[in-house]
């Protein structure tokens, strides 16, 4: 019997922040399983800030393609396989896109998942690139030491909330920047931040400065843009500024102009380093083990916002950049 596969296709390159109108819905009959491929029934799809970059023609480093299912991580069940290492009934995570079914080769599969060890969506949440990014960028790039002050932007998001908790566990004083009073409260009451500030409130920069009388030793930055322009002068000599995202920059075409920071970097010998999680695969095993242990011991709070139905994916990505999300966004298909 033919299987009808519903998909969300990338219809146009993003012009600034992603819009639901950048996508269109399609249906196609799923083709028979080819040699060297598997067919996966997706259970959960991921909605991630990185998708903005994947949708940008000017900054398209990901091979996202117009007219194809939107590039996305997903977790699902193998229903047919011509690969000996995967059999029907196996659960896997990987690059399966925004669609109900994925017909992919082994290169698209990240790893097998054992449902007995916990919810399968953890593979694209706390134990996926969200948790891996938080652990590896914080530990390897900032390398925080007890007593240091660490600043986190988008502090209540999926990555930021884990960064804040890890830095606190490792003995740091942790400050958050977020975009609503509700998220500010979450930072303080759920994630253990020492202080947090709503960047949409007048005077937040002065309040942040007052809360950091000895400056900032490490900045875990997922905002960039005008938000970061308001805090970099608080960075201490030989501090580390890791650039993990640029959510506050609507578009890179044309390249936005900003205050010049070169003199500050020079005289304070600040390290400003970019971080892309997919370039650090050699560190995944250690990070996964640590996070899995924290999860098993209930030592980390991780918020998920689960939306039902493939049709909710485009609006979910748009709302992410409007700051309306309540944690890591997942799309549940089953």
LINQUI-V529359 format. One line per field, one symbol per residue. ss: DSSP state (H for helix, E for strand, L for the rest). psi: psi as a letter, one per 40 degrees, with the letter a starting at -180 (. if undefined). burial: 1 if it has 16 or more other ideal C-beta (glycine too) atoms within 10 Angstrom, else 0. A space follows every 10 residues. Layout:
BEGIN
ss = ???
psi = ???
burial = ???
END
This chain:
BEGIN
ss = LLLEEEEEEE LLLLLLLLLH HHEEEEEEEL LLLLLLEEEE EEEEEEELLL HHHHLLLLLL LLLLLLLLEL LLEEEEEEEE ELLLLLLLLL EEEEELLLEL EEEEEHHHEE EEELHHHLLH HHHHLLLLHH HHHHHHHHHH HHLLLLLLEE EEELLLLHHH HHHHHHHHHL LLEEEEEELL HHHHHHHHHL LLLLEEEELL LLLHHHHHHH HLLLLEEEEE ELLLHHHHHL LHHHEEEEEE EEELLLLLLL LLLLLLLLLL LHHHHHHHLL EEEELLHHHL HHHHHHHHHH HHHHHHLLLL LLLEEEEELH HHHHHHHHHH LLLLLLLEEE EELL
psi = hihhhhihih diihgbiiid eeiiiiiihh iihiheiihh hhdhiihide ddddehddfg eefihieihh hiiihahhei iehdehihei hiiageigid ihgiaddehd iihhdeeihd eddebdeadd dddddddddd ddgiiheihh hhifdeaddd ddddddddde eihhhihiei dddddddddd eeidiiihee hheddddddd egdeahdhhh hedaadddde edeehihfih hhhdifdehd iegihiiiih eddddddefh hhhihhdeef deeddddddd ddddddefeh hhhihhihhd eedddddddd eefeifahhi hhe.
burial = 0000111111 0001001110 0110000001 0000001111 1111111111 1111110010 0001000011 1111111111 1000010001 1111011111 1111000111 0010000001 1111111111 1111111110 1101000111 1111111111 1111111101 0111111110 0011011001 1111111110 0001100100 1100111111 1111101101 1101110011 1111111110 0000000000 1000000101 0100101001 0011001100 1101100001 1111101001 0111011111 1010101111 1010
END
